[in-house]
């Protein structure tokens, strides 16, 4: 008597678990999100902020030591938290500022080999800091793989925050391949 009851219980539980296993990941792009919040999901993490706590959003580019061009979108909040979404581009011989691009590529290759050996993955996907020069207290950083993604994040947030003022329905941006 107990064996058939146990069998029905197990079969019933498996039938309920089936839909959970078949669910797929939300596709990239704009999605409805939590009302009153802005959220972005990247391959390396996610950032969520209340829309009324965002104090500014900026998009800019700059050079680091004449060797790397940074394309960046910065989101400041009244709570003191800052989010930085950036893409790094080495300056090449064809640029107006010249440097040894072969040296930069060699450094990248060595760094990738080292991080792969310790199980950390591709160094180009990691945020790199040099303490204490690049310490950013209360800063969340996201290193992106595509330069266009920086503009995509800026455009999305500017629209949701400044134009729609949170009244639009697409306040979640998913960019896992960016």
C-alpha positions in Angstrom: 0.0 0.0 0.0 2.8 2.4 0.8 4.8 1.7 -2.4 2.0 2.8 -4.8 1.4 5.9 -2.7 5.0 6.8 -2.8 5.1 6.1 -6.5 2.2 8.5 -7.1 3.9 11.1 -5.0 7.2 10.9 -6.9 5.4 10.9 -10.3 3.3 13.9 -9.2 6.4 15.9 -8.1 8.2 15.1 -11.3 5.3 16.3 -13.4 5.3 19.6 -11.5 9.1 20.0 -11.9 8.9 19.5 -15.7 7.8 23.0 -16.5 10.6 24.4 -14.3 13.3 22.4 -16.3 11.9 23.5 -19.6 12.0 27.3 -18.9 14.5 29.2 -21.0 16.6 32.2 -20.2 15.0 35.6 -20.9 16.3 36.9 -24.3 18.5 39.9 -24.7 16.9 43.2 -25.3 14.4 45.5 -23.5 11.9 43.9 -21.2 9.3 44.9 -18.7 10.9 45.3 -15.3 10.0 46.3 -11.8 7.9 49.5 -11.7 10.0 52.4 -10.4 13.3 50.7 -11.0 15.9 50.6 -13.8 17.8 47.4 -14.3 20.5 46.2 -16.6 21.8 42.7 -16.9 25.2 42.0 -18.5 27.3 38.8 -18.8 29.2 39.7 -15.7 26.4 40.9 -13.4 23.4 43.1 -13.0 22.7 46.6 -11.7 19.4 47.8 -10.3 18.5 51.3 -9.0 15.3 53.1 -8.1 14.6 55.6 -10.8 14.0 58.4 -8.3 17.5 57.7 -6.8 19.3 58.2 -10.1 20.9 61.7 -10.1 22.8 61.7 -13.4 23.8 59.6 -16.4 26.7 60.4 -18.7 28.4 58.9 -21.7 32.0 59.9 -22.4 35.4 58.6 -23.7 38.9 59.2 -22.5 42.5 57.9 -22.8 44.5 56.1 -20.1 48.2 56.7 -20.3 48.0 57.2 -24.1 47.6 53.4 -24.5 43.9 52.6 -24.0 40.8 54.5 -25.0 37.8 54.1 -22.6 34.2 54.4 -23.8 32.1 54.7 -20.7 28.5 55.2 -19.4 28.3 56.3 -15.8 25.2 56.2 -13.6 25.2 58.2 -10.4 22.7 57.7 -7.6 21.7 59.9 -4.6 22.6 57.0 -2.3 26.3 57.4 -3.3 26.4 54.3 -5.5 27.9 54.8 -9.0 27.7 52.3 -11.8 30.3 52.3 -14.6 29.8 50.4 -17.8 32.8 50.6 -20.0 34.6 49.2 -23.1 38.4 49.3 -23.5 40.1 49.8 -26.8 43.8 49.7 -27.3 45.3 52.6 -29.3 46.8 51.1 -32.5 49.3 52.3 -35.0 46.5 53.5 -37.2 45.2 55.8 -34.5 46.1 59.5 -34.1 48.0 58.5 -30.9 50.5 55.7 -31.6 51.8 53.1 -29.3 53.1 49.5 -29.5 49.9 47.6 -30.2 51.9 44.4 -30.4 53.0 44.9 -26.8 49.4 45.5 -25.7 48.3 42.3 -27.5 51.2 40.3 -26.0 50.2 41.5 -22.5 46.6 40.5 -23.1 47.7 37.1 -24.3 49.8 36.5 -21.2 47.1 37.8 -18.9 44.5 35.5 -20.5 46.8 32.5 -20.1 47.4 33.3 -16.5 43.7 33.8 -15.7 42.7 30.7 -17.5 45.2 28.6 -15.5 43.7 29.8 -12.2 40.1 29.3 -13.5 39.2 33.0 -13.8 38.4 33.0 -17.5 39.2 35.6 -20.1 41.0 38.7 -18.7 39.2 40.9 -21.2 35.9 40.2 -19.4 37.3 41.1 -16.0 37.3 44.5 -14.4 41.0 45.3 -13.7 42.0 47.6 -10.8 45.4 48.8 -9.5 45.1 49.6 -5.8 45.1 52.3 -4.6 45.2 54.2 -7.9 41.9 52.9 -9.3 40.0 52.3 -6.1 36.4 53.3 -6.6 34.6 53.2 -3.3 30.8 52.7 -3.8 31.4 52.0 -7.5 30.0 49.0 -9.4 31.9 48.4 -12.6 31.0 46.4 -15.7 33.5 45.7 -18.4 31.7 45.3 -21.7 32.8 43.3 -24.8 31.3 45.7 -27.4 31.7 49.4 -27.8 28.2 49.8 -29.1 26.8 48.4 -25.8 28.0 51.5 -23.9 25.7 53.6 -26.1 22.9 51.1 -25.9 22.9 51.3 -22.1 23.1 55.1 -22.1 20.3 55.5 -24.6 18.1 53.0 -22.7 18.6 54.7 -19.3 18.3 58.2 -20.6 14.9 57.3 -22.2 13.6 55.4 -19.2 14.8 58.0 -16.6 14.8 61.4 -18.3 12.1 61.1 -21.0 9.6 58.5 -19.7 10.3 59.2 -16.0 9.6 55.6 -15.2 6.2 55.6 -16.9 7.3 53.4 -19.8 7.0 49.6 -19.6 10.5 48.6 -20.8 12.8 49.5 -17.9 14.9 46.3 -17.9 17.8 45.9 -20.4 19.4 42.5 -20.9 22.7 42.4 -22.7 24.5 39.2 -22.0 26.6 39.2 -25.2 27.6 42.9 -24.9 
